[in-house]
């Protein structure tokens, strides 16, 4: 698919170079980009070697030509995250009108129609599928059918899914399928996402450490029960309870995952506060 896209773009995105007298070096280059704006323009500018060359004191003519040749492909790749797979790009390199003047690179972009989602299949397996946090995640899916394909939204929503899995104890979660297939000449894309969250871990045993307090007191200061479903926020609450008790100079609650038991065991590292303080 990639080779056919490249042929298609080369057909329309000719690079036009105008040179007069050629010397071994050129002054800095100034790049003008038309046809795109906003975050799309920002991404194109960040991707163009010609723009990066603007900060150089001196650029060889040979290198300038090479950057102009590369510009159409750089623009094409910079537009894909916004669902624009069929742009037309023309690059014109204009010789300076004086020995101290800069070269001008004019990059004209016609973005074309964006790729839209023709089909999106999103599936979550396991007990996570019934939890409200995951059902809300599915309800908030940012790329429904007929919407414009935006790769940043895809990546951000997958990051959110993985964050939920870590936060709620689905440490064996994995993707069974994770694909975006683009048909650029039809301006269509299909999404297949199949996520197996696996079993949910629970809190296991608690090692109170050797701070010198009786077990009954430490149990009263422990707000996490063995067998309770894992929630990362409960660890923060446990640390806060220990810290606010006034008994300890420092509080560390460490975790250890046991994949055979699907459990997270806790251990306290507590530094006792000196007496009468």
Secondary structure, DSSP 8 states (H G I E B T S, - for coil): -HHHHHHHHHHH--EEE---S--SEE--EEEEEES--HHHHHHHHHH-HHHHGGG-S-EEHHHHHHHHHHHHHHHHHHHHTTT----EEEEEEE--SSTTS-EEEEEEEE-----EEEEEEEEEESGGGGSHHHHHHHHT-S--TTSB--HHHHHHHHHHHHHHHHHTT-TT-EEEEEEEEEETTTTEEEEEEEEE-----EEEEEE--SSS--HHHHHHT----TT-B--HHHHHHHHHHHHHTSSEEEEEEEEEEETTTTEEEEEEEEEE--TT-
